[in-house]
Amino acid sequence: MMKYLGAGVALALGLATAGAAETVKTEVAELGGSSITLHLQPFLTEVELSTLRVVATNTEALALFVPDSSKGYAALAVSPDDGFLPAGAPAASAQAIGGLPDAATAAKDALAACDKLRKGSADCVLVLEIAPKG
């Protein structure tokens, strides 16, 4: 009986730890008519985070990195293995999709486009989500 209880406790602790590891902190900025959520993915370098913070707070930078971000919903996905700016320029797998009718579609489409082009084995993740304010 004690053996099963110990296994159950270990399993519960393992699940709790796995859930905690999956939590990614975010920062939210408002820019023009948009609310922008930056996901602070642990693999992002300081340079990549700084660049994404500029993108989230500067209209011109946002337009450069995320097309159609002022129309509806948009998202930017990056491969953890490929990185966002591996050689000072966006990785080919870093994909932004904009002008979509809802957040779920923007996220799904950006992730699918990124996964199609990634070189690494890890699935792509969101680093920016853009939504109309309100």
C-alpha positions as CSV (number, residue, x, y, z in Angstrom):
1,M,0.0,0.0,0.0
2,M,2.8,2.4,0.9
3,K,4.6,1.6,-2.4
4,Y,1.5,2.8,-4.4
5,L,1.0,5.9,-2.2
6,G,4.7,6.8,-2.8
7,A,4.3,6.4,-6.5
8,G,1.1,8.5,-6.5
9,V,2.8,11.3,-4.6
10,A,5.8,11.2,-7.0
11,L,3.5,11.3,-10.0
12,A,1.5,14.3,-8.5
13,L,4.8,16.2,-7.8
14,G,6.0,15.4,-11.3
15,L,2.8,16.8,-12.8
16,A,2.9,19.9,-10.7
17,T,6.6,20.5,-11.7
18,A,5.8,20.0,-15.3
19,G,2.9,22.4,-15.2
20,A,5.0,25.0,-13.5
21,A,7.8,24.7,-16.1
22,E,5.3,25.3,-18.9
23,T,4.2,28.7,-17.5
24,V,5.7,31.5,-19.5
25,K,5.7,35.1,-18.2
26,T,4.2,37.8,-20.4
27,E,4.4,41.5,-20.8
28,V,1.5,43.5,-22.3
29,A,1.8,46.8,-24.1
30,E,-0.8,49.0,-25.8
31,L,0.1,50.5,-29.2
32,G,-2.3,52.5,-31.2
33,G,-5.5,50.5,-31.3
34,S,-3.8,47.2,-30.4
35,S,-3.0,45.3,-27.3
36,I,0.3,43.3,-27.7
37,T,1.3,40.4,-25.5
38,L,5.0,39.5,-25.5
39,H,5.6,35.9,-24.3
40,L,9.0,35.8,-22.5
41,Q,10.1,32.4,-23.8
42,P,13.1,31.1,-21.9
43,F,15.1,30.4,-25.0
44,L,15.0,34.1,-26.2
45,T,18.3,35.9,-25.9
46,E,18.6,39.4,-24.3
47,V,19.0,40.9,-27.8
48,E,15.9,39.0,-29.1
49,L,13.9,40.1,-26.0
50,S,15.0,43.7,-26.5
51,T,14.0,43.6,-30.2
52,L,10.6,42.1,-29.4
53,R,10.0,44.8,-26.8
54,V,10.7,47.5,-29.5
55,V,8.4,45.6,-31.9
56,A,5.7,45.6,-29.2
57,T,6.0,49.4,-28.5
58,N,6.9,51.0,-31.8
59,T,4.4,51.2,-34.7
60,E,7.0,51.1,-37.5
61,A,8.8,48.1,-35.9
62,L,5.6,46.3,-35.5
63,A,4.6,46.9,-39.1
64,L,8.0,45.6,-40.2
65,F,7.9,42.4,-38.3
66,V,4.2,41.6,-38.2
67,P,2.3,42.4,-41.5
68,D,-1.4,43.4,-41.2
69,S,-1.0,43.7,-37.4
70,S,-3.3,46.7,-37.4
71,K,-6.1,44.7,-39.0
72,G,-7.8,42.2,-36.6
73,Y,-5.6,39.7,-34.8
74,A,-2.0,38.7,-35.4
75,A,0.7,36.4,-34.0
76,L,4.4,35.8,-34.3
77,A,5.8,32.3,-33.8
78,V,9.4,31.2,-33.3
79,S,11.2,27.8,-33.1
80,P,13.0,27.4,-29.8
81,D,15.8,25.5,-31.6
82,D,16.2,28.1,-34.5
83,G,15.8,31.2,-32.3
84,F,14.3,34.5,-33.4
85,L,17.4,36.4,-34.5
86,P,20.2,33.8,-34.8
87,A,22.4,35.8,-37.1
88,G,21.1,39.3,-36.4
89,A,18.1,38.8,-38.8
90,P,14.9,36.9,-38.3
91,A,15.2,33.1,-38.7
92,A,13.4,31.8,-41.7
93,S,11.1,29.8,-39.3
94,A,10.1,33.0,-37.4
95,Q,6.6,33.5,-38.9
96,A,4.1,36.3,-38.4
97,I,0.5,36.1,-39.6
98,G,-1.8,39.1,-39.4
99,G,-5.2,40.4,-40.4
100,L,-7.1,37.4,-39.0
101,P,-10.6,37.4,-37.4
102,D,-9.7,35.9,-34.0
103,A,-6.8,35.2,-31.7
104,A,-7.0,31.4,-32.0
105,T,-6.8,31.5,-35.8
106,A,-3.8,33.9,-35.7
107,A,-2.0,31.7,-33.2
108,K,-2.8,28.5,-35.1
109,D,-1.7,29.9,-38.5
110,A,1.5,31.4,-37.2
111,L,2.5,28.2,-35.4
112,A,1.7,26.1,-38.5
113,A,3.8,28.4,-40.7
114,C,6.7,28.3,-38.3
115,D,6.6,24.5,-37.8
116,K,6.6,24.1,-41.6
117,L,9.9,26.0,-41.9
118,R,11.7,25.1,-38.6
119,K,15.0,23.3,-38.8
120,G,15.1,22.2,-35.1
121,S,13.0,19.4,-33.6
122,A,11.1,21.5,-30.9
123,D,7.7,22.7,-31.8
124,C,7.3,26.5,-32.5
125,V,5.9,28.7,-29.8
126,L,4.2,32.1,-29.8
127,V,6.4,35.1,-28.9
128,L,3.9,37.9,-29.8
129,E,0.1,38.1,-29.9
130,I,-1.6,41.2,-31.2
131,A,-5.3,41.9,-30.6
132,P,-7.6,45.0,-31.1
133,K,-8.0,46.9,-27.9
134,G,-11.3,46.7,-26.2
